[in-house]
Every structure is written in structure tokens, then in C-alpha cells.
Amino acid sequence: MRTFLENFISEEDFADEDDIFELGLVSSLMAMQLVLFVEKTLDIRVESEDLNLDNFRSIDRMDTFMQKVSAPVHG
């Protein structure tokens, strides 16, 4: 995620836990690019209930979200 974001964000000094929206590093258009990146990387479809900005606020949150949606479903 960091490598992907660094291609679009000129601010090179942000931590994995930083809120990239609060810092003004990412726009709403970039948010959609993040969703598309996650879908393409994991070969999944991000469901509408997962289109919550909180899932994409920081690298840490995106990593947690990606682990959750890529985990095998048991049942």
C-alpha cells in the first residue's frame, strides 16, 4: 500500500498510522483509486458495506482491511 500511495502523494514523510485524508494527502477521487487497487491486487470485489472511509484512512487500516477481505471464509 505504501508503494502505491507514494506514487500519488508528493508528501514523502507520513507514517503507516497517519490519517491520509485528515492530512489532506488523498482526495475522494484517490479514494476510489485505492478501492480499485485493493480489488485488483486481491482479485476481489469490495462490497458496498465495506466502502467505509475508515477502512482506507491509513496504511495500517488498509492492511487490516485487506487481510480481513482476503481471509478464507469458513462455514
N, CA, C and O atoms as a GROMACS GRO file, in nm:
protein
  300
    1MET      N    1   0.082  -0.119   0.000
    1MET     CA    2   0.000   0.000   0.000
    1MET      C    3   0.087   0.125   0.000
    1MET      O    4   0.058   0.222  -0.071
    2ARG      N    5   0.193   0.123   0.079
    2ARG     CA    6   0.279   0.242   0.086
    2ARG      C    7   0.336   0.275  -0.052
    2ARG      O    8   0.335   0.391  -0.094
    3THR      N    9   0.385   0.175  -0.122
    3THR     CA   10   0.443   0.198  -0.255
    3THR      C   11   0.339   0.256  -0.349
    3THR      O   12   0.368   0.350  -0.423
    4PHE      N   13   0.218   0.202  -0.347
    4PHE     CA   14   0.110   0.253  -0.431
    4PHE      C   15   0.082   0.399  -0.398
    4PHE      O   16   0.073   0.483  -0.488
    5LEU      N   17   0.067   0.431  -0.269
    5LEU     CA   18   0.037   0.568  -0.228
    5LEU      C   19   0.149   0.664  -0.261
    5LEU      O   20   0.124   0.777  -0.303
    6GLU      N   21   0.271   0.622  -0.243
    6GLU     CA   22   0.384   0.711  -0.270
    6GLU      C   23   0.394   0.749  -0.417
    6GLU      O   24   0.457   0.850  -0.450
    7ASN      N   25   0.334   0.672  -0.505
    7ASN     CA   26   0.330   0.708  -0.647
    7ASN      C   27   0.239   0.827  -0.672
    7ASN      O   28   0.253   0.895  -0.774
    8PHE      N   29   0.145   0.854  -0.580
    8PHE     CA   30   0.047   0.960  -0.599
    8PHE      C   31   0.062   1.076  -0.501
    8PHE      O   32   0.012   1.186  -0.526
    9ILE      N   33   0.129   1.052  -0.390
    9ILE     CA   34   0.139   1.153  -0.285
    9ILE      C   35   0.278   1.213  -0.287
    9ILE      O   36   0.378   1.141  -0.278
   10SER      N   37   0.284   1.345  -0.298
   10SER     CA   38   0.415   1.410  -0.300
   10SER      C   39   0.475   1.420  -0.161
   10SER      O   40   0.597   1.431  -0.146
   11GLU      N   41   0.392   1.416  -0.059
   11GLU     CA   42   0.440   1.420   0.079
   11GLU      C   43   0.503   1.285   0.110
   11GLU      O   44   0.433   1.184   0.124
   12GLU      N   45   0.636   1.284   0.121
   12GLU     CA   46   0.705   1.157   0.139
   12GLU      C   47   0.714   1.112   0.283
   12GLU      O   48   0.750   0.997   0.310
   13ASP      N   49   0.681   1.200   0.377
   13ASP     CA   50   0.703   1.169   0.517
   13ASP      C   51   0.571   1.153   0.592
   13ASP      O   52   0.524   1.247   0.656
   14PHE      N   53   0.512   1.036   0.583
   14PHE     CA   54   0.392   1.007   0.661
   14PHE      C   55   0.404   0.864   0.714
   14PHE      O   56   0.461   0.777   0.650
   15ALA      N   57   0.347   0.845   0.831
   15ALA     CA   58   0.357   0.715   0.898
   15ALA      C   59   0.242   0.625   0.858
   15ALA      O   60   0.138   0.672   0.811
   16ASP      N   61   0.260   0.496   0.877
   16ASP     CA   62   0.156   0.398   0.840
   16ASP      C   63   0.026   0.421   0.915
   16ASP      O   64  -0.081   0.385   0.865
   17GLU      N   65   0.032   0.480   1.034
   17GLU     CA   66  -0.089   0.502   1.112
   17GLU      C   67  -0.152   0.640   1.087
   17GLU      O   68  -0.259   0.669   1.139
   18ASP      N   69  -0.086   0.726   1.008
   18ASP     CA   70  -0.139   0.860   0.980
   18ASP      C   71  -0.266   0.854   0.897
   18ASP      O   72  -0.279   0.774   0.805
   19ASP      N   73  -0.362   0.941   0.932
   19ASP     CA   74  -0.487   0.953   0.858
   19ASP      C   75  -0.458   1.036   0.733
   19ASP      O   76  -0.443   1.158   0.740
   20ILE      N   77  -0.451   0.968   0.619
   20ILE     CA   78  -0.412   1.034   0.495
   20ILE      C   79  -0.518   1.132   0.444
   20ILE      O   80  -0.486   1.223   0.368
   21PHE      N   81  -0.643   1.114   0.486
   21PHE     CA   82  -0.749   1.207   0.449
   21PHE      C   83  -0.742   1.332   0.536
   21PHE      O   84  -0.754   1.444   0.486
   22GLU      N   85  -0.724   1.312   0.666
   22GLU     CA   86  -0.714   1.425   0.758
   22GLU      C   87  -0.593   1.513   0.725
   22GLU      O   88  -0.599   1.635   0.738
   23LEU      N   89  -0.485   1.451   0.681
   23LEU     CA   90  -0.365   1.526   0.644
   23LEU      C   91  -0.379   1.594   0.508
   23LEU      O   92  -0.293   1.673   0.469
   24GLY      N   93  -0.487   1.564   0.435
   24GLY     CA   94  -0.508   1.623   0.305
   24GLY      C   95  -0.421   1.563   0.196
   24GLY      O   96  -0.400   1.625   0.091
   25LEU      N   97  -0.371   1.443   0.219
   25LEU     CA   98  -0.283   1.377   0.122
   25LEU      C   99  -0.361   1.306   0.012
   25LEU      O  100  -0.308   1.280  -0.096
   26VAL      N  101  -0.488   1.275   0.040
   26VAL     CA  102  -0.569   1.196  -0.053
   26VAL      C  103  -0.704   1.262  -0.073
   26VAL      O  104  -0.767   1.308   0.023
   27SER      N  105  -0.749   1.268  -0.197
   27SER     CA  106  -0.880   1.323  -0.231
   27SER      C  107  -0.982   1.211  -0.244
   27SER      O  108  -0.947   1.093  -0.236
   28SER      N  109  -1.108   1.248  -0.263
   28SER     CA  110  -1.212   1.146  -0.280
   28SER      C  111  -1.188   1.066  -0.409
   28SER      O  112  -1.220   0.947  -0.414
   29LEU      N  113  -1.135   1.129  -0.511
   29LEU     CA  114  -1.103   1.057  -0.635
   29LEU      C  115  -0.993   0.954  -0.610
   29LEU      O  116  -0.999   0.842  -0.660
   30MET      N  117  -0.895   0.993  -0.532
   30MET     CA  118  -0.787   0.900  -0.497
   30MET      C  119  -0.842   0.785  -0.414
   30MET      O  120  -0.793   0.673  -0.423
   31ALA      N  121  -0.943   0.811  -0.333
   31ALA     CA  122  -1.004   0.705  -0.252
   31ALA      C  123  -1.059   0.596  -0.343
   31ALA      O  124  -1.046   0.477  -0.312
   32MET      N  125  -1.121   0.635  -0.453
   32MET     CA  126  -1.172   0.535  -0.547
   32MET      C  127  -1.058   0.457  -0.611
   32MET      O  128  -1.072   0.338  -0.637
   33GLN      N  129  -0.947   0.523  -0.637
   33GLN     CA  130  -0.830   0.453  -0.692
   33GLN      C  131  -0.776   0.352  -0.591
   33GLN      O  132  -0.729   0.245  -0.629
   34LEU      N  133  -0.783   0.386  -0.463
   34LEU     CA  134  -0.741   0.292  -0.359
   34LEU      C  135  -0.829   0.168  -0.360
   34LEU      O  136  -0.779   0.056  -0.352
   35VAL      N  137  -0.960   0.188  -0.371
   35VAL     CA  138  -1.053   0.075  -0.375
   35VAL      C  139  -1.023  -0.013  -0.496
   35VAL      O  140  -1.018  -0.135  -0.484
   36LEU      N  141  -1.003   0.048  -0.611
   36LEU     CA  142  -0.973  -0.028  -0.732
   36LEU      C  143  -0.841  -0.104  -0.718
   36LEU      O  144  -0.829  -0.217  -0.765
   37PHE      N  145  -0.743  -0.042  -0.655
   37PHE     CA  146  -0.614  -0.109  -0.632
   37PHE      C  147  -0.633  -0.232  -0.544
   37PHE      O  148  -0.578  -0.338  -0.574
   38VAL      N  149  -0.710  -0.219  -0.437
   38VAL     CA  150  -0.736  -0.333  -0.347
   38VAL      C  151  -0.806  -0.444  -0.424
   38VAL      O  152  -0.769  -0.561  -0.413
   39GLU      N  153  -0.908  -0.408  -0.503
   39GLU     CA  154  -0.981  -0.509  -0.580
   39GLU      C  155  -0.889  -0.582  -0.678
   39GLU      O  156  -0.893  -0.704  -0.689
   40LYS      N  157  -0.807  -0.506  -0.747
   40LYS     CA  158  -0.718  -0.567  -0.847
   40LYS      C  159  -0.609  -0.652  -0.780
   40LYS      O  160  -0.579  -0.762  -0.826
   41THR      N  161  -0.552  -0.601  -0.672
   41THR     CA  162  -0.444  -0.670  -0.603
   41THR      C  163  -0.491  -0.802  -0.544
   41THR      O  164  -0.421  -0.903  -0.554
   42LEU      N  165  -0.609  -0.801  -0.483
   42LEU     CA  166  -0.660  -0.921  -0.416
   42LEU      C  167  -0.754  -1.003  -0.503
   42LEU      O  168  -0.800  -1.110  -0.463
   43ASP      N  169  -0.783  -0.952  -0.623
   43ASP     CA  170  -0.878  -1.018  -0.713
   43ASP      C  171  -1.010  -1.043  -0.641
   43ASP      O  172  -1.064  -1.154  -0.640
   44ILE      N  173  -1.061  -0.935  -0.582
   44ILE     CA  174  -1.189  -0.940  -0.511
   44ILE      C  175  -1.275  -0.823  -0.556
   44ILE      O  176  -1.232  -0.737  -0.632
   45ARG      N  177  -1.397  -0.823  -0.507
   45ARG     CA  178  -1.486  -0.708  -0.526
   45ARG      C  179  -1.512  -0.651  -0.387
   45ARG      O  180  -1.559  -0.722  -0.299
   46VAL      N  181  -1.483  -0.523  -0.369
   46VAL     CA  182  -1.512  -0.458  -0.242
   46VAL      C  183  -1.661  -0.430  -0.238
   46VAL      O  184  -1.714  -0.356  -0.321
   47GLU      N  185  -1.728  -0.490  -0.141
   47GLU     CA  186  -1.873  -0.477  -0.129
   47GLU      C  187  -1.910  -0.338  -0.078
   47GLU      O  188  -1.830  -0.272  -0.012
   48SER      N  189  -2.032  -0.296  -0.107
   48SER     CA  190  -2.076  -0.161  -0.069
   48SER      C  191  -2.067  -0.138   0.081
   48SER      O  192  -2.036  -0.026   0.124
   49GLU      N  193  -2.092  -0.241   0.162
   49GLU     CA  194  -2.084  -0.223   0.308
   49GLU      C  195  -1.939  -0.202   0.354
   49GLU      O  196  -1.916  -0.154   0.465
   50ASP      N  197  -1.842  -0.238   0.269
   50ASP     CA  198  -1.701  -0.219   0.303
   50ASP      C  199  -1.646  -0.087   0.250
   50ASP      O  200  -1.531  -0.052   0.277
   51LEU      N  201  -1.728  -0.015   0.173
   51LEU     CA  202  -1.684   0.114   0.120
   51LEU      C  203  -1.697   0.222   0.228
   51LEU      O  204  -1.764   0.323   0.210
   52ASN      N  205  -1.632   0.196   0.337
   52ASN     CA  206  -1.632   0.284   0.452
   52ASN      C  207  -1.496   0.352   0.456
   52ASN      O  208  -1.392   0.286   0.453
   53LEU      N  209  -1.496   0.484   0.462
   53LEU     CA  210  -1.372   0.558   0.462
   53LEU      C  211  -1.277   0.513   0.571
   53LEU      O  212  -1.155   0.522   0.556
   54ASP      N  213  -1.331   0.465   0.682
   54ASP     CA  214  -1.246   0.419   0.792
   54ASP      C  215  -1.156   0.303   0.751
   54ASP      O  216  -1.048   0.287   0.807
   55ASN      N  217  -1.198   0.224   0.654
   55ASN     CA  218  -1.114   0.113   0.605
   55ASN      C  219  -0.993   0.160   0.525
   55ASN      O  220  -0.900   0.084   0.501
   56PHE      N  221  -0.995   0.288   0.484
   56PHE     CA  222  -0.892   0.339   0.394
   56PHE      C  223  -0.820   0.462   0.448
   56PHE      O  224  -0.747   0.528   0.374
   57ARG      N  225  -0.839   0.495   0.575
   57ARG     CA  226  -0.782   0.617   0.634
   57ARG      C  227  -0.631   0.615   0.649
   57ARG      O  228  -0.567   0.720   0.645
   58SER      N  229  -0.574   0.499   0.666
   58SER     CA  230  -0.429   0.489   0.687
   58SER      C  231  -0.379   0.359   0.625
   58SER      O  232  -0.457   0.269   0.592
   59ILE      N  233  -0.250   0.351   0.610
   59ILE     CA  234  -0.191   0.227   0.558
   59ILE      C  235  -0.223   0.112   0.652
   59ILE      O  236  -0.256   0.002   0.607
   60ASP      N  237  -0.212   0.136   0.782
   60ASP     CA  238  -0.244   0.030   0.879
   60ASP      C  239  -0.387  -0.020   0.863
   60ASP      O  240  -0.411  -0.140   0.862
   61ARG      N  241  -0.482   0.073   0.849
   61ARG     CA  242  -0.623   0.032   0.834
   61ARG      C  243  -0.646  -0.040   0.702
   61ARG      O  244  -0.724  -0.135   0.696
   62MET      N  245  -0.580   0.005   0.596
   62MET     CA  246  -0.594  -0.064   0.468
   62MET      C  247  -0.537  -0.205   0.475
   62MET      O  248  -0.596  -0.299   0.421
   63ASP      N  249  -0.424  -0.220   0.541
   63ASP     CA  250  -0.365  -0.353   0.557
   63ASP      C  251  -0.458  -0.445   0.635
   63ASP      O  252  -0.478  -0.561   0.598
   64THR      N  253  -0.516  -0.394   0.743
   64THR     CA  254  -0.611  -0.472   0.823
   64THR      C  255  -0.732  -0.511   0.739
   64THR      O  256  -0.777  -0.625   0.742
   65PHE      N  257  -0.784  -0.415   0.664
   65PHE     CA  258  -0.900  -0.441   0.578
   65PHE      C  259  -0.865  -0.546   0.472
   65PHE      O  260  -0.944  -0.638   0.448
   66MET      N  261  -0.749  -0.534   0.409
   66MET     CA  262  -0.710  -0.629   0.306
   66MET      C  263  -0.694  -0.770   0.363
   66MET      O  264  -0.729  -0.868   0.298
   67GLN      N  265  -0.641  -0.780   0.483
   67GLN     CA  266  -0.629  -0.911   0.547
   67GLN      C  267  -0.768  -0.970   0.575
   67GLN      O  268  -0.790  -1.089   0.557
   68LYS      N  269  -0.859  -0.885   0.619
   68LYS     CA  270  -0.995  -0.931   0.650
   68LYS      C  271  -1.066  -0.984   0.525
   68LYS      O  272  -1.125  -1.092   0.528
   69VAL      N  273  -1.062  -0.907   0.418
   69VAL     CA  274  -1.136  -0.947   0.298
   69VAL      C  275  -1.069  -1.058   0.220
   69VAL      O  276  -1.133  -1.125   0.139
   70SER      N  277  -0.940  -1.079   0.243
   70SER     CA  278  -0.872  -1.187   0.171
   70SER      C  279  -0.867  -1.316   0.251
   70SER      O  280  -0.823  -1.419   0.200
   71ALA      N  281  -0.912  -1.312   0.376
   71ALA     CA  282  -0.912  -1.432   0.460
   71ALA      C  283  -1.015  -1.531   0.408
   71ALA      O  284  -1.123  -1.491   0.366
   72PRO      N  285  -0.982  -1.660   0.410
   72PRO     CA  286  -1.078  -1.761   0.366
   72PRO      C  287  -1.202  -1.762   0.456
   72PRO      O  288  -1.192  -1.743   0.578
   73VAL      N  289  -1.315  -1.785   0.395
   73VAL     CA  290  -1.441  -1.791   0.470
   73VAL      C  291  -1.462  -1.935   0.514
   73VAL      O  292  -1.459  -2.027   0.433
   74HIS      N  293  -1.483  -1.954   0.643
   74HIS     CA  294  -1.509  -2.087   0.698
   74HIS      C  295  -1.657  -2.099   0.730
   74HIS      O  296  -1.718  -2.006   0.782
   75GLY      N  297  -1.712  -2.212   0.698
   75GLY     CA  298  -1.852  -2.229   0.735
   75GLY      C  299  -1.924  -2.306   0.641
   75GLY      O  300  -2.044  -2.328   0.659
   0.00000   0.00000   0.00000
